[in-house]
Amino acid sequence: MERSPPRLRVEGTGATNENHRQNWKGYWREIQENKDATIIMGDPKKQRKKYETPKFPWRIDILETELKLVGQYGLRNKRELWRHKTMVSKFRGIARSLLGMSAEERRKLEKQLIDRLCRLGVLPKAAALDDVLDLTIENILERRLQTLVFRKGLAKSLYQARQLISHRHVAIEGKRVSSPSYLVLSDEEARIGYAPTSPLSNPNHSIRESVKATVETKPTVKPKTRG
């Protein structure tokens, strides 16, 4: 015996119930008219994976390299590292696919790819497609907001830089950014500073004085630049 569908119980006024009934009628009518259409439903809160894990995660050389990068750039976990690695591999994959095209087909796509990487500050303006194939994970990690806050002397360590960003003390063009993994564009780099409404905007704040003392006594490590 086939069970009947459950009744839709809607509390409220008669007009509201009538609106709900009309909405459900329109919904089922649309399904009947588009029987061949695929209805995709899922939990909107569950995000898809934005990274790919290593094929051989237990190799000693891979473990040592990943641990070194996590500590060197103050990453929270390896998932952050894998996300940036996946980004680099996608850029390089696009460059390899463009090399297989004719000159006329790839001219526009090549310009779009290089312009995007130039805006990110990963490549110089005079870069070529071969430079995309030479990209490394360090090139992307150097563009993280957490790294640039430390390089600019706004924090005395990468870990403090992450804390200041997470606590919304850092802004770009006066707009707060609370994501340490935010990739800063080349034209935004000079506009990084403390948020105007943050207590750290006061030059006499104790944290700023300690950061200034640390920067004066410890030379800043210059990032590697691509020629």
C-alpha positions as CSV (number, residue, x, y, z in Angstrom):
1,M,0.0,0.0,0.0
2,E,1.5,3.3,-1.1
3,R,1.8,5.9,1.7
4,S,0.3,9.3,1.2
5,P,2.7,12.3,1.4
6,P,2.8,14.0,4.8
7,R,0.7,17.1,5.2
8,L,2.3,20.5,5.2
9,R,1.4,22.2,8.4
10,V,1.7,26.0,8.3
11,E,0.7,28.1,11.2
12,G,-0.5,31.7,10.7
13,T,-3.4,33.5,9.0
14,G,-5.5,32.2,6.2
15,A,-3.8,34.5,3.7
16,T,-0.4,33.1,4.7
17,N,-1.6,29.5,4.4
18,E,-3.0,30.2,1.0
19,N,0.3,31.8,-0.2
20,H,2.2,28.7,1.0
21,R,-0.2,26.4,-0.8
22,Q,0.2,28.4,-4.0
23,N,4.0,28.2,-3.7
24,W,3.9,24.4,-3.2
25,K,1.6,24.0,-6.2
26,G,3.9,26.0,-8.4
27,Y,6.9,24.0,-7.2
28,W,5.3,20.6,-8.0
29,R,4.0,21.9,-11.3
30,E,7.5,22.9,-12.3
31,I,8.8,19.5,-11.4
32,Q,6.1,17.8,-13.4
33,E,6.9,20.0,-16.4
34,N,10.6,19.3,-16.1
35,K,10.8,15.6,-15.4
36,D,14.0,15.2,-17.2
37,A,15.8,17.9,-15.3
38,T,18.1,16.9,-12.5
39,I,17.3,18.4,-9.1
40,I,20.5,18.9,-7.1
41,M,20.0,19.3,-3.4
42,G,22.5,19.5,-0.6
43,D,23.5,21.1,2.6
44,P,24.5,24.7,1.9
45,K,26.6,24.8,5.1
46,K,28.9,22.0,3.9
47,Q,31.6,23.4,1.7
48,R,33.5,21.4,-0.9
49,K,37.2,20.6,-0.4
50,K,39.4,23.4,-1.8
51,Y,42.6,21.4,-1.7
52,E,44.1,18.1,-2.8
53,T,46.1,16.0,-0.4
54,P,49.6,14.7,-1.3
55,K,49.7,11.4,-3.2
56,F,52.4,10.1,-0.8
57,P,51.7,11.9,2.5
58,W,54.0,9.6,4.6
59,R,57.2,10.1,2.7
60,I,59.9,11.6,4.9
61,D,61.0,14.3,2.5
62,I,57.4,15.5,2.0
63,L,56.7,15.6,5.7
64,E,59.9,17.5,6.4
65,T,59.1,20.0,3.6
66,E,55.6,20.6,4.8
67,L,56.5,21.0,8.4
68,K,59.2,23.5,7.4
69,L,56.8,25.6,5.4
70,V,54.1,25.5,8.1
71,G,56.6,26.8,10.7
72,Q,58.3,29.2,8.3
73,Y,55.0,31.0,7.4
74,G,53.1,30.5,10.6
75,L,50.4,28.4,9.1
76,R,47.7,26.9,11.3
77,N,47.7,23.5,9.8
78,K,48.7,21.6,6.6
79,R,45.3,22.2,5.1
80,E,46.2,25.8,4.5
81,L,49.4,24.7,2.8
82,W,47.6,22.1,0.7
83,R,45.1,24.8,-0.4
84,H,47.9,27.0,-1.7
85,K,49.6,24.1,-3.3
86,T,46.5,23.2,-5.2
87,M,46.3,26.8,-6.4
88,V,49.8,26.7,-7.8
89,S,49.2,23.3,-9.5
90,K,46.0,24.7,-11.2
91,F,48.0,27.7,-12.5
92,R,50.7,25.5,-13.8
93,G,48.1,23.1,-15.3
94,I,46.5,26.0,-17.2
95,A,49.9,27.1,-18.5
96,R,50.7,23.5,-19.7
97,S,47.3,23.4,-21.5
98,L,48.0,26.7,-23.2
99,L,51.3,25.5,-24.5
100,G,49.5,22.9,-26.5
101,M,47.4,25.4,-28.3
102,S,48.2,27.4,-31.4
103,A,49.6,30.9,-31.1
104,E,46.3,32.5,-32.1
105,E,44.2,30.4,-29.7
106,R,46.4,31.0,-26.6
107,R,47.2,34.7,-27.1
108,K,44.1,36.0,-25.2
109,L,44.0,33.3,-22.6
110,E,47.8,33.6,-21.9
111,K,47.4,37.4,-21.3
112,Q,44.5,36.8,-18.9
113,L,46.5,34.3,-16.9
114,I,49.6,36.4,-16.7
115,D,47.6,39.6,-15.9
116,R,45.9,37.8,-13.0
117,L,49.2,36.6,-11.6
118,C,50.7,40.1,-12.0
119,R,47.8,41.5,-10.1
120,L,48.5,39.1,-7.3
121,G,52.1,40.2,-7.3
122,V,53.3,36.7,-8.0
123,L,54.9,37.5,-11.4
124,P,56.5,40.6,-12.8
125,K,54.8,42.5,-15.7
126,A,57.2,41.3,-18.3
127,A,56.6,37.6,-17.4
128,A,56.0,34.9,-20.0
129,L,54.1,31.6,-19.9
130,D,57.3,29.7,-19.0
131,D,57.5,31.7,-15.8
132,V,54.1,30.3,-14.7
133,L,55.5,26.8,-14.9
134,D,58.3,27.9,-12.6
135,L,55.9,29.0,-9.8
136,T,56.5,27.6,-6.4
137,I,54.4,27.4,-3.2
138,E,56.6,30.1,-1.7
139,N,55.5,32.6,-4.3
140,I,51.9,32.2,-3.1
141,L,52.8,32.1,0.6
142,E,54.6,35.4,0.3
143,R,51.4,37.1,-0.9
144,R,49.4,36.1,2.2
145,L,48.2,39.0,4.4
146,Q,49.8,37.3,7.4
147,T,53.2,37.3,5.8
148,L,53.0,40.9,4.5
149,V,51.9,42.2,7.9
150,F,55.1,40.7,9.4
151,R,57.3,41.9,6.5
152,K,56.0,45.5,6.8
153,G,56.9,45.5,10.5
154,L,53.3,45.7,11.9
155,A,53.9,42.6,14.0
156,K,57.0,41.2,15.7
157,S,56.4,37.6,14.5
158,L,54.3,35.7,12.0
159,Y,52.2,34.3,14.8
160,Q,51.4,37.7,16.2
161,A,50.6,38.9,12.7
162,R,48.0,36.0,12.5
163,Q,46.6,37.0,15.9
164,L,46.2,40.7,15.0
165,I,44.5,39.8,11.7
166,S,42.1,37.4,13.4
167,H,41.2,40.0,16.0
168,R,40.4,42.5,13.2
169,H,43.2,44.9,14.0
170,V,44.5,45.0,10.4
171,A,42.9,46.7,7.5
172,I,43.5,47.3,3.8
173,E,42.4,50.8,2.7
174,G,40.6,51.2,6.0
175,K,38.6,48.0,5.5
176,R,39.2,45.3,8.1
177,V,40.3,42.0,6.9
178,S,40.1,39.1,9.3
179,S,41.5,36.3,7.1
180,P,45.2,35.6,7.5
181,S,45.3,33.6,4.2
182,Y,43.9,36.5,2.2
183,L,46.0,37.0,-0.9
184,V,47.0,40.6,-1.2
185,L,46.9,42.3,-4.6
186,S,50.0,44.2,-5.7
187,D,48.2,47.5,-5.6
188,E,46.9,46.8,-2.1
189,E,50.2,46.0,-0.5
190,A,51.1,49.6,0.2
191,R,47.7,50.2,1.9
192,I,48.1,47.6,4.6
193,G,47.9,49.1,8.1
194,Y,46.2,49.0,11.4
195,A,42.4,49.5,11.4
196,P,41.3,53.1,12.1
197,T,39.0,52.0,14.9
198,S,41.5,49.6,16.5
199,P,43.3,50.5,19.7
200,L,46.6,49.8,17.8
201,S,46.0,52.8,15.6
202,N,47.4,54.8,18.6
203,P,51.2,55.0,18.1
204,N,51.8,54.9,21.8
205,H,50.1,51.5,22.3
206,S,52.2,49.1,24.2
207,I,52.0,46.4,21.4
208,R,53.2,48.9,18.8
209,E,56.1,50.0,21.0
210,S,57.2,46.4,21.5
211,V,56.9,45.7,17.8
212,K,59.0,48.8,17.0
213,A,61.6,47.8,19.5
214,T,61.8,44.3,18.0
215,V,62.0,45.6,14.5
216,E,64.8,48.0,15.4
217,T,66.9,45.2,17.0
218,K,66.2,42.5,14.6
219,P,66.8,43.0,10.8
220,T,63.9,42.2,8.6
221,V,64.3,39.2,6.3
222,K,63.7,40.2,2.7
223,P,61.5,37.9,0.7
224,K,62.9,36.2,-2.4
225,T,61.9,38.1,-5.6
226,R,61.5,36.7,-9.0
227,G,63.8,38.3,-11.6
